[in-house]
Amino acid sequence: GNGGAAGGGGRPGGGKRGGGRKDWWSRMQKGDFPWDEKDFRYMMVTVAGVSSALLYFYFRDTGREISWKDFVHRYLGRGVVDRLEVVNKQFVRVILIPGADAEGSYVWFNIGSVDTFERNLEAAHMELGLDPSHRAAVIYSSESDG
């Protein structure tokens, strides 16, 4: 028993991990993907994570910001609002009826406070003469950026 399996298998450097940090790179150049190498797995997980984050931020729908006046006249007054989502008591996401706006699935606007928003919405409904049965539902939600 001199130099059996515990001795590195007869290869210089003591096996596949002891031969240097770039052993996985040389294996990859030969067409052999070294899934058993720890450094290679860490690199692939990192690449997958960064790619996923980039794709998420690139393809997510951030909507389009509008003013209160635009909301009342262009959307509420025309009857193209499906529902209103008050998010984190900071802004309102206006979900539109499908096909109402070709630019995106929703628009949004900032609010000062929920109480002010509710009073202004009620006044806008009265000004436009909308029946309570034709008013858009208001939903309150909390979201995080994560």
Solvent accessible surface area in square Angstrom, and as a share of the most:
residue,aa,sasa,rsa
1,G,129,1.24
2,N,161,0.83
3,G,58,0.55
4,G,45,0.43
5,A,105,0.81
6,A,112,0.87
7,G,52,0.50
8,G,13,0.13
9,G,56,0.54
10,G,72,0.70
11,R,142,0.52
12,P,127,0.80
13,G,51,0.49
14,G,49,0.47
15,G,15,0.14
16,K,81,0.34
17,R,140,0.51
18,G,50,0.48
19,G,52,0.50
20,G,41,0.40
21,R,181,0.66
22,K,142,0.60
23,D,36,0.19
24,W,30,0.10
25,W,117,0.41
26,S,43,0.28
27,R,53,0.19
28,M,52,0.23
29,Q,123,0.55
30,K,170,0.72
31,G,55,0.53
32,D,69,0.36
33,F,115,0.48
34,P,0,0.00
35,W,152,0.53
36,D,49,0.25
37,E,14,0.06
38,K,105,0.44
39,D,55,0.29
40,F,1,0.00
41,R,104,0.38
42,Y,135,0.51
43,M,66,0.29
44,M,63,0.28
45,V,107,0.61
46,T,83,0.48
47,V,79,0.45
48,A,59,0.45
49,G,43,0.41
50,V,82,0.47
51,S,48,0.31
52,S,67,0.44
53,A,45,0.35
54,L,120,0.60
55,L,104,0.52
56,Y,115,0.44
57,F,120,0.50
58,Y,170,0.65
59,F,144,0.60
60,R,112,0.41
61,D,78,0.41
62,T,79,0.46
63,G,24,0.23
64,R,72,0.26
65,E,98,0.44
66,I,14,0.07
67,S,57,0.37
68,W,78,0.28
69,K,141,0.60
70,D,51,0.26
71,F,0,0.00
72,V,8,0.05
73,H,103,0.46
74,R,101,0.37
75,Y,4,0.01
76,L,6,0.03
77,G,40,0.38
78,R,140,0.51
79,G,48,0.46
80,V,22,0.13
81,V,17,0.10
82,D,67,0.35
83,R,81,0.30
84,L,1,0.00
85,E,23,0.10
86,V,1,0.01
87,V,1,0.01
88,N,55,0.28
89,K,148,0.63
90,Q,112,0.50
91,F,47,0.19
92,V,0,0.00
93,R,39,0.14
94,V,0,0.00
95,I,30,0.15
96,L,12,0.06
97,I,76,0.39
98,P,126,0.79
99,G,85,0.81
100,A,29,0.22
101,D,27,0.14
102,A,113,0.88
103,E,122,0.55
104,G,29,0.28
105,S,72,0.46
106,Y,31,0.12
107,V,2,0.01
108,W,59,0.21
109,F,4,0.01
110,N,94,0.48
111,I,24,0.12
112,G,80,0.77
113,S,46,0.30
114,V,29,0.17
115,D,91,0.47
116,T,54,0.32
117,F,4,0.02
118,E,75,0.33
119,R,156,0.57
120,N,63,0.32
121,L,11,0.06
122,E,77,0.34
123,A,59,0.46
124,A,5,0.04
125,H,8,0.03
126,M,132,0.59
127,E,129,0.58
128,L,62,0.31
129,G,61,0.58
130,L,46,0.23
131,D,78,0.40
132,P,105,0.66
133,S,96,0.62
134,H,136,0.61
135,R,62,0.23
136,A,16,0.13
137,A,61,0.47
138,V,51,0.29
139,I,73,0.37
140,Y,109,0.42
141,S,40,0.26
142,S,101,0.65
143,E,80,0.36
144,S,97,0.63
145,D,138,0.71
146,G,111,1.07
